[in-house]
């Protein structure tokens, strides 16, 4: 394993004193991780350095052609005081999958995990203590070639920054209202939908703005070809409880393969639920709602873990689910997943990875 050099800051920041006001993504820790890639040399010079600006040439290819990928993870302070990660190896597998699609060189996943653990050990005092809080982890890779021209880069920076974040549901687990988007398209099979790259999120902004204007928190995307099959919700995968079946859209190349999605499927199957990964149309949802079979819906993702859906709107059709209350399955999943993440209960799956005490 490559040596990871550590340069500690001489000017440490004051840590937040009121963890109820952390919010998300606006406070950053004292240090960050950097690894460089240069063609002919590979990934090299892993180092932890004081948090600060990156030096980029104005012609850097990531700024002009969008060659970049990222991940989203969390570190949790467990009840026993230890600091833990949740399935980090899955995030690094997905990072390399994104790398492959964006023509970014593969990076050793053991190095990624070991260097992340080292960074968290350095920054362990930044992991918040209040229930529901966490240390958000943002690994990313950017192409830095100082040259215009559409081609894969020869030089890259891998970096990890950390941000103490507040509880997602500060006032308790609340159902959200979702707008089914039938005008704009986020991704198509053969595109970049399955990769975690900024272009996918940029493509979603306009629809998100218009949904907000109508009073809806997030957008539910349909497929980009027939405009009828469900894909995913904004920054989350999505599940529907129809009769005795729990359905989530199958991975088809245009849907992000979520780590929480995968965990939910495995957890539900371990409990004996009937879980299907298949194509599901918005018309099927409308029909199931008319027949009283559409019982529950929820999104899954790193930020919220489980996000219950209380209302879906498709055109002029408004579907209120479970009287706009949290469903039994949503609540059970949230309690068990967060119980494992924060070390409140046993982890029968081996998902929790201890970083330090």
Secondary structure, DSSP 8 states (H G I E B T S, - for coil): ----EE---SS-----S-GGG--SSS---SEEEEEEEETTTEEEEEEEEE-------TTBHHHHH--EEE--EEEEE-TTS-EEEESHHHHHHHHHHHHHHTT-----HHHHHHHHHHHHHHTGGGS--STT-EEEEEEEEEE--BS-SSS--SEEEEEEEEEEE--TTTT----EEEEEE-S-----TTTTTTS--HHHHHTTHHHHHHHHHTT-SEEEEE-TTTS-BEEEETTBEEEEEETTEEEEE---SSS---HHHHHHHHHHHHTT-EEEEE--BHHHHHHHHHTT-EEEEEEEETTTEEEEEEEEEETTEEEE-GGGS--HHHHHHHHHHHHHHTTSS--TT--EEEEE-
